[in-house]
Amino acid sequence: MAFTVHVKNGPVFSSDVPVTGKAVLSESRPEGGDTVVAWRVNNYLRSLDWVIEDSAEVEFIDTSSFEGMEVYRRSLSFLLVLACRKALGRNIVLRHSISEGYYWEDQDGPVSGDDLQAIKSMMSDLVAKDLPFVRKVVSLDKARKIFERQGSCEVARLFKWAGVDPVELYRCADIYGYYYAPLAPSTGYLKLFDLKPLGPGMVLQFPTINYPSALPPFRASKNLSSVFLDYARWLEVLDLRTMDSLHKKVADGKSLEVILISEAFHARNLGKIAEEIDSRPKVKVVAIAGPSGSGKTTLSERLKIQLQVCGKNPVTLAMDNYFVDRENTPKDEEGNYDFEVIEALELELLEDHLKRLLAGEEVVLPQFDFIEGKKFPGKKVRLQPRDILIMEGIHGLNDRITDVIPKDERYGIFVSPLTGVYLDDHNRTSTTDNRLLRRLVRDSRTRGHSAESTLTIWPKVIRGAMKYVFPYQKRADIMFNSSLPYELSALRAYVDPILHTVPEGSPVYGDAQRLLSMLRFIPMIPSENIPNNSIIREFIGGTCFDA
């Protein structure tokens, strides 16, 4: 029976035989079609070999989009794993992401210069051969046997924990991989990459949204390196490697232990930061910046307590309270409110208040009502000689704000969830997704936003962070990693029902399904044992700092 295929911003086809994404792409010939790596079928993200045999609305996904870039990165990671197996006969492990790419290590020892060149050469070879990533759907028991034979027992156990049956796998040459979202059609799509040595391992570089047709400059941050080393020690203490380890902890009744040790690490690091600030007697302002969903508010309140322990008298200032009234918010090129640009803040008022506070004058801080979209008068504040101002917001390190403060009188902190417990050796839990899940829960609970609205604006939030937040992290004196190894387990019970509210016809329905498919591999941890001063409480509720 004949059916129709409606291509978004393209032609309408009629067919009486099943068709794949590749076939529809070939027929429709969209502009930029050579960068298409996947497609949406009735709002579900699918690989291009997905077959449709009934009427459908489809949209091609290229590497100019966040979704397309993620498809490219997943596929490139699989290519790297395959190249290491073929070139060195060894298995590599994805440790974490950095701004320049993904950092990998060899389980058998340091990656030498010769090793790196052999891997890179093999990757280029495999790209030239244009080997297909073949999607296969197999039963749970068969999938476990495949990965056990490959020596990936943690992946096999993860299938058991999640109870996924059947399982969608990908095969390239003689190697199988599991990824909870689609891959590109073949290795020939992955021409743009590089490998750089870093420490005992290597960084896999790939294009980004800001560098879609080239590789970003490679400038590995020393501050970030120390964060990752600290987190590695953290996981060693907790005896956590991948999500399989966390499942076992939960099954063995050790959830409370994971929570308390994780929170103790946060407390220890905050104590160190407070002591560092205390050692600089001229500092009058602590500026905290970070992308949306970082936990800046809780960090500022907990730092306030740590500074009090050091004999300081801190006062907090939330820059979100300086938003212009909603109707005056700048708009983007599509005519929608743009809350990420610095002009969304009433800069003149903020600058005036900072100058007056540093001069010892009293000011009335604003209080922004996110439901009403308006500012109202808040608390009165005056800085005494022993007082220190803690100012937090996404633009907290922007020079248009901090230049008001003399350099020796300010201390900068960049906060973000920079790490996470990975699903397995080759699948990371994205820190961007981590922030998104936090924000989905908080927006629903405190700002009256639906999951659909939060998912819809999220790409703009990411672009805003890449343009207005992350470039200023180099101005920070220190970085604070706000992630908690157990937090996805705590968030899952809250965010799962929220994501299920996204309508099937919504343009972001596929995004919701992708997150749900990832969350099913995460064990659930009840929230009652989470301390009320935890950063995660800022999102799930129950924080003592709301009092």
C-alpha positions in Angstrom: 0.0 0.0 0.0 1.4 3.4 -0.9 2.4 5.9 1.8 3.8 9.4 1.9 7.0 10.8 3.4 6.9 14.5 4.3 10.4 16.0 4.5 10.6 19.1 6.7 11.4 22.1 4.5 11.6 19.7 1.6 9.6 17.6 -0.8 6.8 15.1 -0.2 7.5 11.5 -1.5 5.1 8.7 -2.3 6.3 5.1 -2.0 4.8 1.6 -2.1 7.9 -0.1 -0.8 9.8 0.4 2.6 12.5 3.2 2.4 15.5 4.1 4.5 16.7 7.5 5.5 19.6 7.2 3.1 17.2 6.6 0.2 15.0 9.6 1.2 18.1 11.7 1.6 19.3 10.8 -1.8 16.0 11.6 -3.4 15.4 14.9 -1.6 19.0 16.3 -2.0 18.8 18.9 0.8 21.3 21.8 1.0 24.2 20.6 3.2 23.2 17.0 2.7 26.8 15.8 3.0 26.8 16.7 6.7 23.6 14.8 7.5 24.3 12.0 10.1 20.8 11.0 11.2 17.1 11.8 10.8 14.0 12.3 12.9 11.1 10.1 12.0 7.8 11.4 13.6 10.0 13.3 16.1 12.1 10.2 17.1 15.9 10.4 16.4 16.8 7.5 14.1 19.9 6.3 12.3 19.8 6.7 8.5 19.4 3.0 8.0 16.0 3.1 9.8 13.3 1.7 7.5 9.8 3.4 7.3 6.9 1.6 5.7 4.0 3.9 6.6 3.3 7.6 6.2 5.7 9.7 8.2 7.0 13.2 8.8 10.8 13.3 8.7 13.6 15.8 9.3 17.3 15.4 8.5 19.8 16.1 11.3 23.2 17.5 10.3 26.3 18.4 12.3 25.3 22.1 12.5 22.9 21.0 15.3 23.6 19.8 18.8 21.9 16.5 18.1 23.9 16.0 14.9 27.2 16.9 16.7 26.4 14.3 19.4 25.8 11.7 16.7 29.2 12.6 15.2 31.0 12.4 18.6 29.4 9.0 19.5 30.4 7.6 16.1 33.9 9.0 16.4 34.3 7.4 19.8 33.3 4.0 18.4 35.9 4.6 15.6 38.6 5.3 18.2 37.8 2.1 20.2 37.9 0.1 17.0 41.2 1.6 15.9 42.8 0.9 19.2 41.7 -2.7 19.1 43.1 -3.1 15.5 46.3 -1.1 15.9 47.4 -2.1 19.4 45.1 -5.0 20.4 44.2 -3.0 23.5 41.1 -1.6 25.1 40.8 2.1 25.9 38.6 3.8 28.5 36.7 7.2 28.2 37.6 9.1 31.4 36.0 12.5 31.0 35.3 15.3 28.6 37.2 18.6 28.4 36.5 21.7 26.4 38.8 20.4 23.6 37.4 16.9 23.3 37.2 13.6 25.2 40.0 12.3 27.3 40.8 8.6 27.0 43.3 6.3 28.7 44.7 2.9 27.9 43.9 0.3 30.6 47.3 -1.3 30.1 49.5 1.7 30.6 50.4 5.2 29.3 49.8 6.0 25.6 53.2 6.6 24.0 53.8 8.9 21.0 54.2 5.8 18.7 50.9 4.4 20.1 49.1 7.6 19.3 50.4 7.8 15.8 49.5 4.1 15.2 45.9 4.8 16.4 45.5 8.0 14.4 46.8 6.2 11.2 44.4 3.3 11.8 41.5 5.7 12.3 42.3 7.4 9.0 42.5 4.0 7.3 39.1 3.0 8.6 37.6 6.3 7.5 39.0 5.8 4.0 37.4 2.3 3.9 34.0 3.8 4.8 32.9 0.8 6.9 29.3 0.8 7.8 28.0 1.0 11.4 25.5 -1.8 11.2 22.5 -1.5 13.6 21.4 -4.9 15.0 18.5 -5.6 17.4 19.2 -8.7 19.5 17.7 -10.4 22.5 19.0 -9.5 26.0 20.7 -12.8 26.6 22.4 -12.7 23.2 23.6 -9.1 23.8 25.1 -10.1 27.1 27.0 -13.0 25.5 28.3 -10.8 22.7 29.8 -8.3 25.2 31.1 -11.0 27.6 33.0 -12.5 24.6 34.5 -9.1 23.9 35.7 -8.7 27.5 33.1 -5.9 28.2 31.5 -7.6 31.2 30.4 -4.3 32.8 28.3 -3.6 29.7 26.7 -7.1 29.9 25.9 -6.5 33.6 24.4 -3.1 32.8 22.0 -4.7 30.4 20.9 -7.0 33.2 20.4 -4.1 35.7 18.4 -2.1 33.2 16.3 -5.1 32.0 16.5 -3.8 28.4 15.1 -6.5 26.0 15.6 -6.5 23.1 18.8 -4.5 22.8 19.9 -2.2 19.9 23.6 -2.7 19.1 26.0 -1.4 16.5 28.6 -3.4 14.8 31.6 -2.1 12.8 33.9 -4.7 11.2 34.1 -7.4 13.9 33.5 -5.2 17.0 30.2 -4.5 18.7 29.3 -1.3 20.6 26.3 -0.2 22.6 25.1 3.4 22.5 21.8 4.7 23.8 21.3 7.0 20.7 21.9 6.6 17.0 25.3 6.6 15.2 26.3 7.9 11.8 25.9 5.5 8.8 29.6 4.7 8.4 33.2 5.5 9.2 33.5 7.6 6.0 31.4 10.3 7.7 34.1 10.9 10.3 36.8 12.8 8.4 37.4 15.6 10.9 39.2 14.5 14.1 42.6 14.6 15.8 44.4 13.0 18.7 46.5 14.9 21.2 48.7 13.5 24.0 47.7 14.6 27.5 49.1 13.1 30.7 49.2 9.3 30.4 46.4 9.3 27.9 45.1 11.2 24.9 42.4 13.7 23.8 40.1 12.9 20.9 39.3 16.2 19.2 36.2 16.7 17.1 34.3 19.7 15.6 32.0 21.7 17.8 29.0 24.0 17.3 31.4 26.9 17.4 33.9 25.2 15.1 31.6 23.1 12.8 34.0 22.6 9.9 37.3 22.7 11.8 38.8 21.6 15.1 38.9 24.0 18.1 42.3 25.2 19.4 43.8 22.8 21.8 44.6 24.5 25.2 44.2 22.0 28.0 43.3 23.8 31.2 45.5 23.2 34.2 42.6 24.1 36.5 40.5 21.5 34.8 43.2 18.9 35.0 43.4 19.2 38.8 39.6 18.9 39.0 39.7 15.6 37.1 42.5 14.2 39.1 40.6 15.1 42.3 37.5 13.4 41.0 39.4 10.3 40.1 40.6 10.0 43.7 37.0 10.6 44.8 35.7 7.7 42.7 38.6 5.5 43.9 37.5 6.1 47.5 33.9 5.3 46.6 35.0 2.3 44.6 32.9 3.5 41.6 34.0 3.1 38.0 30.9 2.9 35.9 27.1 2.8 36.4 27.5 -1.0 37.0 29.5 -0.2 40.1 26.7 2.2 41.3 24.0 -0.4 40.6 26.0 -2.8 42.8 26.3 -0.2 45.6 22.6 0.4 45.6 21.8 -3.3 45.5 24.1 -3.9 48.5 22.4 -1.3 50.5 25.3 1.2 50.4 23.4 4.2 49.0 23.8 6.2 52.2 27.5 5.6 52.2 27.8 7.0 48.6 25.7 10.0 49.5 27.6 10.9 52.7 31.1 10.4 51.2 30.2 12.5 48.1 28.8 15.3 50.3 32.0 15.2 52.4 34.1 15.7 49.3 32.1 18.8 48.5 32.4 20.1 52.1 36.2 19.5 52.0 36.7 21.4 48.8 34.5 24.3 49.9 36.5 24.5 53.1 39.7 24.8 51.1 38.2 27.6 48.9 37.2 29.5 52.0 40.6 29.2 53.6 42.2 30.5 50.3 39.9 33.5 50.3 40.6 34.1 54.0 44.3 34.2 53.1 43.7 37.2 50.9 42.7 40.0 53.3 42.1 42.5 50.5 39.3 40.4 48.9 35.9 42.1 49.3 33.9 40.4 46.5 33.7 36.7 45.7 32.3 36.4 42.1 30.8 33.0 41.3 29.9 32.1 37.7 28.8 29.0 35.8 26.3 27.8 33.3 22.7 27.2 34.0 22.1 24.2 36.3 25.5 24.4 38.0 24.3 24.9 41.6 25.6 28.5 42.0 23.0 29.5 44.6 23.7 26.6 47.0 27.4 27.0 46.5 27.2 30.7 47.5 25.2 29.9 50.6 27.5 27.0 51.7 30.6 29.2 51.0 29.0 31.9 53.1 28.9 29.4 56.1 32.5 28.3 55.5 33.7 31.9 55.4 31.9 32.5 58.7 33.9 29.7 60.1 37.0 31.6 59.0 35.8 34.7 60.9 34.3 36.6 57.9 30.9 38.1 57.7 29.6 37.3 54.2 26.6 38.8 52.4 25.1 37.1 49.3 23.9 38.8 46.1 22.1 36.8 43.4 22.5 38.4 40.0 19.3 36.7 38.7 17.5 39.3 40.8 18.9 42.0 38.4 17.0 40.7 35.4 15.2 43.5 33.6 11.4 43.2 33.8 10.1 40.5 31.4 8.7 42.9 28.8 12.1 44.6 28.5 14.1 41.4 28.0 16.2 41.4 24.8 14.9 39.1 22.0 16.8 36.8 19.8 16.7 36.6 16.0 13.5 34.5 16.2 11.7 37.2 18.3 11.9 35.1 21.6 13.1 36.4 24.9 16.9 35.8 25.3 17.7 35.4 29.0 21.3 34.3 28.3 22.7 37.6 27.0 24.3 39.9 29.6 21.9 42.7 28.5 19.1 40.7 30.1 20.4 42.1 33.3 19.9 45.7 34.4 23.7 46.4 34.3 23.6 50.0 35.3 21.7 49.1 38.5 24.0 46.3 39.3 27.1 48.4 38.7 25.7 51.2 40.8 24.9 48.8 43.7 28.4 47.2 43.5 30.1 50.6 43.6 28.0 51.8 46.5 28.4 48.6 48.5 32.2 48.8 48.1 32.0 52.4 49.3 30.2 51.3 52.5 26.8 52.7 51.5 23.4 51.0 52.1 21.5 49.7 49.1 18.1 48.0 48.7 18.7 44.8 46.7 16.0 43.8 44.1 14.1 40.6 44.4 13.0 39.1 41.0 9.7 37.2 40.8 10.1 34.6 38.0 6.4 33.9 37.8 5.4 37.6 37.5 8.5 38.5 35.5 9.2 41.6 37.6 11.6 43.0 40.2 10.4 44.1 43.6 12.4 45.7 46.5 14.2 43.2 48.6 16.5 43.3 51.6 18.7 46.3 52.7 22.4 45.6 52.7 25.5 47.6 53.8 29.0 46.1 53.8 30.8 46.6 57.1 34.7 46.5 57.2 34.7 42.8 58.0 32.0 41.9 55.5 32.6 40.2 52.2 30.1 40.1 49.2 29.4 36.8 47.5 27.9 37.5 44.1 26.6 34.7 41.9 25.2 34.4 38.4 25.9 33.0 35.0 27.8 36.3 34.1 29.6 36.5 37.4 33.0 36.6 35.8 32.2 38.8 32.8 34.6 41.7 32.7 31.7 44.1 32.1 30.7 43.4 35.7 33.9 42.4 37.5 35.9 45.4 36.2 33.9 47.6 38.5 35.8 45.8 41.3 39.6 46.3 41.8 41.5 43.2 40.8 43.0 42.5 44.3 39.6 42.9 45.9 37.9 40.1 44.0 38.2 36.3 43.9 36.6 34.3 41.1 35.0 30.8 41.2 33.8 29.0 38.2 31.3 26.3 39.1 29.8 23.5 36.9 29.2 19.8 37.1 32.4 18.8 35.3 32.3 15.1 35.7 30.0 12.1 36.2 29.8 8.4 36.6 29.8 7.0 33.1 27.5 4.3 31.8 30.4 2.1 30.8 33.9 2.4 29.5 32.8 3.9 26.2 29.6 5.8 27.0 29.8 9.1 29.0 26.9 10.6 30.9 27.0 14.1 29.4 27.6 16.9 31.9 25.4 19.0 29.6 22.6 16.5 30.0 23.3 16.5 33.8 22.7 20.2 33.9 19.6 19.8 31.7 18.1 17.2 34.1 18.7 19.5 37.0 17.0 22.4 35.3 14.0 20.3 34.1 13.3 19.4 37.8 13.9 22.9 39.1 12.0 24.7 36.3 9.0 22.4 36.9 9.1 22.8 40.6 9.8 26.6 41.1 9.2 28.4 37.8 6.1 26.8 36.5 7.8 25.6 33.2 6.8 22.4 31.5 9.4 19.9 30.3 8.5 20.8 26.8 9.3 24.5 27.3 12.6 23.7 29.1 13.7 21.3 26.4 12.7 23.8 23.7 14.9 26.6 25.0 17.8 24.4 26.1 19.8 24.7 22.8 19.7 28.5 23.2 20.9 28.1 26.8 23.8 26.0 25.6 24.7 28.5 22.9 24.5 31.3 25.4 26.8 29.4 27.8 29.3 28.7 25.1 29.3 32.4 24.1 28.8 34.3 27.3 29.8 32.0 30.2 32.6 29.4 29.4 34.9 32.0 27.7 35.2 33.7 31.1 36.2 30.6 33.1 39.8 31.5 32.6 39.2 34.6 34.8 38.4 32.3 37.7 40.9 31.7 40.5 39.5 28.2 41.1 37.0 25.8 39.6 34.5 24.0 41.7 33.1 20.7 40.4 29.5 20.6 41.6 28.6 17.1 40.3 27.8 14.4 42.8 28.4 10.7 41.8 24.9 9.7 43.0 22.9 12.7 41.6 21.6 11.1 38.5 20.2 8.3 40.7 18.5 11.0 42.9 17.2 13.0 39.9 15.7 10.0 38.1 12.6 9.7 40.2 11.8 13.4 39.8 12.7 13.9 36.1 11.3 10.6 34.7 7.6 11.6 35.1 8.3 15.2 34.0 9.8 13.9 30.7 6.8 11.7 30.1 4.6 14.8 29.9 6.2 15.9 26.6 3.5 15.4 23.9 4.3 12.9 21.2 3.8 15.5 18.5 6.2 18.0 20.1 9.5 18.9 18.2 11.4 18.0 21.4 9.7 14.6 21.9 12.7 12.9 20.5 15.0 14.7 23.0 12.7 13.6 25.9 12.9 10.0 24.7 16.7 10.1 24.3 17.0 11.2 28.0 14.5 8.6 29.1 16.5 5.9 27.3 19.6 7.0 29.1 17.9 7.2 32.5 16.8 3.6 32.4 20.4 2.5 33.0 20.6 4.6 36.2 19.7 3.0 39.5 17.3 5.0 41.7 18.3 6.3 45.1 15.6 7.7 47.4 16.1 11.3 48.4 15.3 11.2 52.1 19.0 10.7 53.0 20.3 13.6 51.0 21.4 16.4 53.3 19.3 19.6 53.2 22.4 21.7 52.3 23.3 19.5 49.3 23.7 21.2 45.9 21.2 18.7 44.5 18.5 20.0 47.0 18.6 23.3 45.0 16.9 21.3 42.2 14.8 18.6 43.8 13.6 20.8 46.7 14.0 20.6 50.5 17.0 22.9 50.7 17.6 24.6 54.0 18.6 27.7 52.2 15.0 28.5 51.1 14.2 29.3 54.7 
